[in-house]
Amino acid sequence: MDGERADANQFFERSLGDTIVNGHEAGLRPSALYLASSVPSTDSGGPTEDRGGWVTLDYGKSGNVTQMTVRGQCVDAPGEQCTDPGTAASLGNRKAALRNGCACAVQHHYQYRWDELNRLAEARRWDRDATTSWELKVRQRYCYDAANVRTVKQTFGDITFGEEAGESPMSVSDVERVALYVSPGDFERRGMETTL
């Protein structure tokens, strides 16, 4: 495969792909993105050829994103074809066809929890590949003051740090890191490691 063709089939977390379903087409909230896919609509090669990827989003009653699942480097699932039926199919049928037909090497599931004032309170990320079950990798919690200013960002799990200072990144598992915003803009303390 030449470099141009390989790059054309890559699915990146922030790409929208060729076929997008927003709320307008699905009869849901018009401005919301529900599904984007770069998976072809027809069988375009062998069962191990990279077909691209797809992303789905779910929203709560407040309109905030509650879940997002990103899948990439997808190939045919055993006995199936990794194809996207396209926008002619309903949103539910497209999700089912992609979920059943594709085995994806890279998969991330994000869950967001919001407080009563629509502020992000907690975020979680689960990872898996085509052969494993979902595993919780990172969890972040946020705290705010009475003026709606974030005062704490607390991170648990697999953390990569050191990139900001131009150092080579280090990855640490099962660590808790905290960023305190004592006086936003004037005094911040990031990357504090808590001890028990």
Secondary structure, 3 states (H helix, E strand, C coil): CCHHHHHHCCCCCCCCCCEEEEHHHHCCCCCCEEEEECCCCCCCCCCCCCCCCEEEEEECCCCCEEEEEEEEEEEECCCCCCCCCCCCCCHHHHHHHHHHHEEEEEEEEEEEEECCCCCEEEEEEEEECCCCCCEEEEEEEEEECCCCCEEEEEEEEEEEECCCCCCCCEEEEEEEEEEEEEECCCEEEEEEECCC
